[in-house]
Amino acid sequence: MATAEYPMQLLHTIAGTSFIAWFVLPFIVHAVAARAWPAYTHLPHRVKSGFCNRIVSAAHAILLVAVQFQNLQDPSLWEKPLTAVTDAHFFWGSIMLGYLAYDTLHLLMTWKDSGRYSFLVHHLTAMASVALGIYGKRLAVFGMATQVAFELTTPLLHTLGCMKVAGQHRTKLYVILSAIFFLMFLVCRVAIAIGIFCWMLVSISSLPTPTPHWAWAGLSLYAVLCGVNLHWFLMLCSMAKKLVQPERTASTALKELTAIQGKGELVRSFSGPMAQSLKAPDPSKSRLGSVSASMELHEHSLKDLHIRARHAHEA
């Protein structure tokens, strides 16, 4: 239902209640986990805190995606995407504002264990974006679409985190879910995010000049969120590369050793620690996320291997 007004005091009440509810929920999760999972009681405090926060964050994401996807079906939002607002926009925007306040507080309280500045930038920017939407009474459809797209990846992210806490990060299921998460992140937080940004830019460009400040503010905040998502995606790519590259490097090195086996003196020169570092990988540990530590080769050792192999062939 389209609306132009929403009681300011009610916004404050909903946001405050939301903050208190999300703050209390981790304690409930902690109590349930302690009774239902015996191994949980032996985990370090910081791991327990992270585990409970993941459960709460996943629950928030599932709830938000479900309701905001339904709220996007309101045709009044699409008639004027920059200025149309609804009661659902104000209500669920306040709920999310309270959640972001809780999650930012948790991030600061566990900064030494989990803190990266990109997470803090993301949370503060998201809070500013939501505040602009509900207090400025603008950009409802963009906010809802963004929440659906971004939060779609959150439950799987925290599922992987909980599996790691439970010691299930070396299983086939973990590898499969990791690959699915990578693809979901690419589609939802990179491709769709860029699409929403372009849509917002085109919509703002169609406004009569001078363009209102709130429009450029909203676009700027969204650009920061897109930048953070791109930064995280590049981190995911780097992590994936590091996980699979050692296995390929060791395999190449072993082939080179095989090619020069006839050079007895050269083969003997590779005996000892370096030869031990080039042992064939254990097939059971060659999956993504479980590369054996014994396969990690130093850069200078690899260079030395290539130089010796080239000299052997020239001889």
Residue pairs with C-beta under 8 A, 6 or more apart in sequence:
1 74
1 76
1 86
1 87
1 88
2 74
2 76
2 77
2 84
2 85
2 86
3 85
3 86
3 87
3 90
4 85
4 137
6 85
6 87
6 90
6 134
6 137
11 90
11 94
11 134
11 135
14 91
14 94
14 95
14 98
15 94
15 95
15 97
15 98
15 101
16 98
17 98
18 94
18 95
18 96
18 97
18 98
18 99
18 102
19 98
19 99
19 101
19 102
20 98
21 98
22 56
22 60
22 98
22 99
22 102
22 103
23 102
23 105
25 56
25 59
26 49
26 52
26 53
26 55
26 56
26 106
27 52
29 51
29 52
29 55
29 56
30 48
30 52
33 40
33 48
33 51
33 52
34 40
34 41
39 166
40 48
40 51
43 51
43 165
46 110
46 113
47 165
49 106
49 110
49 113
50 110
50 113
50 114
50 161
50 165
51 161
51 162
51 165
53 103
53 106
54 158
54 161
54 162
55 158
55 162
57 103
57 154
57 158
58 154
58 155
58 158
58 159
60 99
60 151
60 154
61 151
61 152
61 154
61 155
61 158
62 155
64 92
64 95
64 96
64 147
64 148
64 151
65 147
65 148
65 151
65 152
67 88
67 92
68 88
68 92
68 144
68 147
68 148
69 148
71 86
71 88
71 89
71 92
71 144
72 141
72 144
72 145
72 148
74 86
74 88
76 84
76 86
77 84
77 86
77 89
77 140
77 141
77 144
78 84
78 141
81 139
81 141
81 142
81 199
81 203
82 138
82 139
82 142
82 203
82 204
82 207
82 215
83 137
83 138
84 140
84 141
85 137
85 138
85 140
86 140
89 133
89 134
89 140
89 143
89 144
90 134
92 144
93 130
93 133
93 134
93 143
94 134
96 130
96 147
97 127
97 130
97 131
97 134
100 123
100 126
100 127
100 130
101 127
103 123
104 120
104 123
104 124
104 127
107 114
107 115
107 119
107 120
107 123
108 115
108 120
118 228
118 231
118 232
121 224
121 228
122 225
122 228
125 221
125 224
125 225
125 228
126 225
128 221
129 143
129 146
129 218
129 221
129 222
129 225
130 143
132 138
132 139
132 214
132 217
132 218
132 221
133 139
133 140
133 143
133 218
136 214
138 214
138 215
138 218
139 200
139 218
142 196
142 199
142 200
142 218
142 222
145 196
146 193
146 196
146 222
146 225
149 188
149 189
149 192
149 193
149 196
150 188
150 189
150 193
150 225
150 229
152 184
152 188
153 181
153 184
153 185
153 188
153 189
156 177
156 180
156 181
156 184
157 181
159 177
160 169
160 174
160 177
160 178
160 181
163 169
163 171
163 173
163 174
163 177
164 174
168 174
169 289
169 290
170 285
170 287
170 289
170 290
172 287
174 289
175 287
175 288
175 289
175 290
178 288
178 289
179 288
182 236
182 240
185 229
185 232
185 233
185 236
186 233
189 229
189 232
189 233
190 229
190 230
190 233
193 225
193 226
193 229
194 226
196 222
197 219
197 222
197 223
197 226
200 218
200 219
200 222
201 219
204 211
204 215
204 216
204 219
207 215
240 288
243 288
243 289
243 291
244 288
244 291
246 291
246 295
246 296
246 297
247 281
247 286
247 291
247 295
249 297
249 302
250 278
250 280
250 281
250 295
250 297
251 281
253 278
253 297
253 302
253 305
254 278
254 280
256 305
256 306
256 309
257 267
257 270
257 278
257 305
259 309
260 266
260 267
260 309
260 312
260 313
261 267
263 312
263 315
266 308
266 312
269 308
270 278
270 305
270 308
274 301
274 305
276 294
277 294
277 295
277 296
277 297
277 298
277 301
278 297
279 294
279 295
281 291
281 292
281 295
282 292
285 291
285 292
286 292
